[in-house]
Amino acid sequence: MITLKNGFEVEYDEDFDAFFKKLLDSVINESKKSAEKKSETQDGESARDLFLKELMDNCILVTHQIFELSKKNEELSKFIVTGFLFNSAVLCLADSSENSEKEKNPDTLH
């Protein structure tokens, strides 16, 4: 189980894609919620900056938990890190192929 900064918990799932999606969605959504709460009480920092700080804090916390997990279950932590890298590469491929298509046909809107 991964716990985010505000206490929200994400359960491991044997289906890595489902786990990865739920973790990413949770990190983003819970970071937004926390930033919105803080923006009501803090002056000077933009909502965007508060959100990015919360996002980074959650990413650091998740990474720390994966390192701790590696002490107990090295195979699971390797699987999680590999899955993160693979999914990130796939997301970049989608962006890369989309940009390549736009360069070939600048009239394409999607």
Sine and cosine of phi, psi and omega as CSV:
sin_phi,cos_phi,sin_psi,cos_psi,sin_omega,cos_omega
0.00,0.00,0.65,-0.76,0.05,-1.00
-0.94,-0.34,0.74,-0.67,0.02,-1.00
-0.93,-0.36,0.77,-0.64,0.02,-1.00
-1.00,0.08,0.14,-0.99,-0.10,-1.00
-0.82,0.57,-0.61,0.79,-0.04,-1.00
-1.00,0.02,0.12,0.99,0.05,-1.00
0.99,-0.12,-0.14,0.99,0.03,-1.00
-0.89,0.46,0.71,-0.71,-0.07,-1.00
-0.92,-0.38,0.65,-0.76,0.06,-1.00
-0.88,-0.48,0.88,-0.48,-0.01,-1.00
-0.97,0.24,0.56,-0.83,0.13,-0.99
-0.91,0.42,0.48,-0.88,0.04,-1.00
-0.68,-0.73,0.68,-0.73,0.01,-1.00
-0.90,0.43,-0.44,0.90,0.09,-1.00
-0.99,0.13,0.99,-0.15,-0.12,-0.99
-0.85,0.52,-0.64,0.77,-0.02,-1.00
-0.87,0.50,-0.67,0.74,0.03,-1.00
-0.91,0.42,-0.69,0.73,0.02,-1.00
-0.89,0.46,-0.73,0.69,-0.02,-1.00
-0.87,0.50,-0.73,0.69,0.00,-1.00
-0.89,0.46,-0.72,0.70,-0.01,-1.00
-0.90,0.44,-0.65,0.76,0.01,-1.00
-0.90,0.43,-0.74,0.67,0.01,-1.00
-0.88,0.47,-0.73,0.69,0.02,-1.00
-0.86,0.52,-0.67,0.74,-0.02,-1.00
-0.92,0.40,-0.70,0.72,0.01,-1.00
-0.86,0.51,-0.70,0.71,-0.02,-1.00
-0.93,0.38,-0.79,0.61,-0.07,-1.00
-0.91,0.42,-0.68,0.73,-0.01,-1.00
-0.94,0.34,-0.54,0.84,0.07,-1.00
-0.91,0.41,-0.66,0.75,0.05,-1.00
-0.88,0.48,-0.73,0.69,0.00,-1.00
-0.86,0.52,-0.73,0.68,-0.02,-1.00
-0.90,0.43,-0.65,0.76,0.01,-1.00
-0.91,0.42,-0.64,0.77,0.02,-1.00
-0.89,0.45,-0.66,0.75,0.05,-1.00
-0.89,0.46,-0.68,0.73,-0.01,-1.00
-0.94,0.35,-0.54,0.84,-0.04,-1.00
-0.92,0.39,-0.39,0.92,0.04,-1.00
-0.96,0.29,-0.39,0.92,-0.09,-1.00
-0.93,-0.36,-0.31,0.95,-0.05,-1.00
-0.95,-0.30,0.62,-0.78,0.11,-0.99
-0.96,-0.27,0.37,-0.93,0.13,-0.99
1.00,-0.06,-0.58,0.82,-0.01,-1.00
-0.99,-0.11,0.68,-0.74,0.01,-1.00
-0.95,0.32,0.37,-0.93,0.05,-1.00
-0.86,0.51,-0.60,0.80,0.01,-1.00
-0.89,0.45,-0.72,0.70,0.01,-1.00
-0.90,0.44,-0.66,0.75,0.03,-1.00
-0.90,0.44,-0.67,0.75,0.03,-1.00
-0.89,0.47,-0.72,0.70,-0.01,-1.00
-0.89,0.45,-0.60,0.80,0.05,-1.00
-0.91,0.42,-0.70,0.71,0.03,-1.00
-0.89,0.45,-0.67,0.75,0.01,-1.00
-0.87,0.49,-0.74,0.68,0.02,-1.00
-0.90,0.44,-0.69,0.73,0.02,-1.00
-0.85,0.52,-0.68,0.73,0.01,-1.00
-0.92,0.39,-0.62,0.78,0.04,-1.00
-0.89,0.45,-0.67,0.75,0.04,-1.00
-0.89,0.45,-0.69,0.73,-0.01,-1.00
-0.90,0.43,-0.68,0.74,0.03,-1.00
-0.89,0.45,-0.70,0.71,0.01,-1.00
-0.87,0.50,-0.69,0.72,0.03,-1.00
-0.86,0.51,-0.68,0.74,-0.01,-1.00
-0.92,0.39,-0.58,0.81,0.05,-1.00
-0.92,0.40,-0.63,0.78,0.07,-1.00
-0.90,0.44,-0.65,0.76,0.05,-1.00
-0.91,0.42,-0.64,0.77,0.03,-1.00
-0.88,0.48,-0.57,0.82,-0.03,-1.00
-0.89,0.45,-0.41,0.91,0.03,-1.00
-0.95,0.32,-0.48,0.88,-0.03,-1.00
-0.99,-0.17,-0.60,0.80,-0.09,-1.00
-0.58,-0.81,0.99,0.12,-0.08,-1.00
-0.88,0.48,-0.63,0.78,-0.03,-1.00
-0.90,0.44,-0.68,0.73,0.01,-1.00
-0.90,0.43,-0.67,0.74,-0.01,-1.00
-0.91,0.41,-0.62,0.79,0.05,-1.00
-0.90,0.43,-0.66,0.75,0.01,-1.00
-0.88,0.47,-0.69,0.72,0.00,-1.00
-0.90,0.43,-0.74,0.67,-0.02,-1.00
-0.89,0.45,-0.68,0.73,0.03,-1.00
-0.88,0.47,-0.68,0.73,0.03,-1.00
-0.89,0.46,-0.67,0.74,0.04,-1.00
-0.86,0.51,-0.74,0.67,-0.03,-1.00
-0.90,0.44,-0.71,0.71,0.00,-1.00
-0.88,0.48,-0.75,0.67,-0.01,-1.00
-0.90,0.44,-0.60,0.80,0.05,-1.00
-0.90,0.43,-0.66,0.75,0.03,-1.00
-0.90,0.44,-0.66,0.75,0.02,-1.00
-0.89,0.46,-0.66,0.75,0.04,-1.00
-0.89,0.46,-0.64,0.77,0.04,-1.00
-0.92,0.38,-0.60,0.80,0.05,-1.00
-0.87,0.49,-0.67,0.74,0.01,-1.00
-0.88,0.48,-0.71,0.70,0.04,-1.00
-0.89,0.45,-0.67,0.74,-0.04,-1.00
-0.90,0.43,-0.71,0.71,-0.01,-1.00
-0.94,0.34,-0.56,0.83,0.05,-1.00
-0.91,0.42,-0.70,0.72,0.02,-1.00
-0.92,0.40,-0.60,0.80,0.02,-1.00
-0.90,0.44,-0.66,0.75,0.03,-1.00
-0.91,0.42,-0.63,0.78,0.01,-1.00
-0.91,0.41,-0.59,0.81,0.03,-1.00
-0.92,0.39,-0.61,0.79,0.01,-1.00
-0.94,0.34,-0.63,0.78,-0.05,-1.00
-0.70,-0.71,1.00,0.04,-0.09,-1.00
-0.90,0.44,-0.23,0.97,0.02,-1.00
-0.99,0.16,-0.19,0.98,0.00,-1.00
-0.95,0.32,0.78,-0.63,-0.06,-1.00
-0.99,-0.12,-0.18,0.98,-0.04,-1.00
-0.85,-0.53,0.00,0.00,0.00,0.00
